[in-house]
């Protein structure tokens, strides 16, 4: 249950449309629901603004479907990451609104009448980094952020990035996914005024050590204001970017409201 849903329920109780006992019944699964093999955190929307997300890796299809069924019943946005096509088909049988994003390996149900806020730009060094970037893009969009893409602009042809620098300057948060030497986040971090979230990817030859080389490069960035996520963690980058983006958007909305009231 999200804050809006809880407020609506309390208003219905106050107006007499829902009894106290009926409200208690609806709230019975808060703060969590025990499925035996999983404890679903239905309270997360109230605390963090977005429901619990299903990581499909390591779970059986039956477990994923059971968790998805319980989360979808709450009628909020839904997100399942690292989902293969067979798991995606099983979730779509639960709810035809579910969409499968193949590159991102995400199954998502977008909120109805969703408004997107702010401006996140997702950048990749190469095309091989796109799956990680797409995981970030889809996640942030489902959470409610406005997201744009700028792909394949790595340092092997830095003129590609510099030719699109205006798009970098417009963003409130930039996510940069890069494998190989992992240098691109430092370059972007030296150009923009906004926070940069670096995501090392596991793309590269032997000495890249599955993304460790890119990770160490990003952790040693000489550009200020660059934060670093775990290897291939597009989801984590999106969560952080959305929170930063939402704070910035909220600040802008308050300023506009204050101007109107003056």
Secondary structure, DSSP 8 states (H G I E B T S, - for coil): --HHHHHHHHHHHHTTSS-HHHHHHHTTT-S-EE-SS-EE-TTHHHHHSS---EE-TTS-HHHHHHHHHHHHTTTS-EEEES--HHHHHHHHHH-TT-EEETTTTEEEE--TT---EEEEEEEESSGGGHHHHHHHHHHHHHHTEEEEEE-S--GGGTHHHHTTHHHHHH-SEEEEEE-TT--HHHHHHTT-SSEEEEEE-S-S-GGGGGGHHHHHHHHT--STTEEE--TT-HHHHHHHHHHHHHHHHHHHHHHHHHHHH-
